[in-house]
């Protein structure tokens, strides 16, 4: 049985090619925020929250270990 959806909260989300593309398109900002120089990463897990857009919070793994990142999108921007 799947977990219940938490309205307004973060919920488990499949790691799709679109999620990978969204995270990779934000690689420069991730590197700036973490003070790293990752060149490669994978999305190990992700949760999403629907608000005035979609917030994605996921664990990424790459050249410098792993980190939890949050990416904010607005409706129509992804």
C-alpha positions in Angstrom: 0.0 0.0 0.0 1.4 3.4 -0.9 1.9 6.2 1.6 -0.9 8.8 1.9 -0.5 12.1 0.2 0.1 15.0 2.6 -1.7 18.0 1.3 0.7 21.0 1.3 3.6 18.9 2.4 6.4 17.1 0.5 5.4 13.8 -1.0 7.5 11.0 -2.6 7.9 11.6 -6.3 9.2 9.2 -9.0 12.7 10.0 -10.2 11.9 10.6 -13.9 14.1 11.8 -16.8 12.3 15.2 -16.4 13.4 15.4 -12.7 17.0 14.5 -13.6 16.9 17.2 -16.3 15.6 19.8 -13.9 18.3 19.0 -11.3 21.1 18.9 -13.9 19.9 22.2 -15.4 20.4 23.7 -12.0 23.9 22.3 -11.5 25.6 25.7 -11.6 23.4 27.0 -8.9 23.9 23.8 -6.8 27.6 24.2 -7.1 27.4 27.9 -6.1 25.3 27.1 -3.1 27.4 24.1 -1.9 30.7 25.7 -2.9 31.6 22.6 -5.0 32.4 21.9 -8.6 30.3 18.9 -9.4 30.4 17.8 -13.0 28.2 14.7 -12.6 25.4 13.8 -10.4 22.4 11.5 -10.0 19.1 12.0 -8.3 18.9 9.3 -5.6 15.4 10.3 -4.4 13.0 13.2 -4.6 9.9 14.6 -3.0 7.7 17.3 -4.4 5.4 20.0 -2.9 2.7 21.7 -4.9 2.3 25.4 -3.9 2.4 28.4 -6.3 4.4 26.0 -8.5 6.3 22.9 -7.5 9.1 22.6 -5.0 11.4 19.6 -5.5 13.6 18.4 -2.6 15.9 15.5 -3.4 19.1 13.8 -2.5 21.7 14.0 -5.2 25.0 12.0 -5.3 28.0 13.0 -7.4 31.7 13.9 -7.4 31.6 15.4 -3.9 29.5 12.8 -2.0 25.8 13.6 -1.5 23.6 16.5 -0.6 20.0 17.5 -0.2 18.9 20.2 -2.6 15.6 22.0 -3.1 14.6 23.5 -6.4 11.7 25.9 -6.7 9.7 26.1 -9.9 6.8 28.4 -10.9 3.8 27.2 -12.9 4.8 27.2 -16.6 8.5 27.4 -16.0 9.3 23.6 -16.2 
